[in-house]
Amino acid sequence: MTVYDTGWFKSSRSAASSDACVEVRLTGNGVFVRDSKDPDGGRIETTHRAWRAFLRTLA
């Protein structure tokens, strides 16, 4: 199994100066989501399968 970690990132559609975004981190273990205004606060963890299903509903 390949281990990877993208680090935290915002959508390419987010304004560079905006802090009203969510950030996402993709790892080999799952997908993490956090509030960009509070990076040390809580985060949501989900599976890759659930994340793909969520993104499909947005398309």
Rosetta blueprint (number, residue, H / E / L):
1 M L
2 T L
3 V L
4 Y L
5 D E
6 T L
7 G L
8 W L
9 F E
10 K L
11 S L
12 S L
13 R L
14 S L
15 A L
16 A L
17 S L
18 S L
19 D L
20 A L
21 C L
22 V E
23 E E
24 V E
25 R E
26 L E
27 T E
28 G L
29 N L
30 G L
31 V E
32 F E
33 V E
34 R E
35 D E
36 S L
37 K L
38 D L
39 P L
40 D L
41 G L
42 G L
43 R E
44 I E
45 E E
46 T E
47 T L
48 H H
49 R H
50 A H
51 W H
52 R H
53 A H
54 F H
55 L H
56 R H
57 T H
58 L H
59 A L
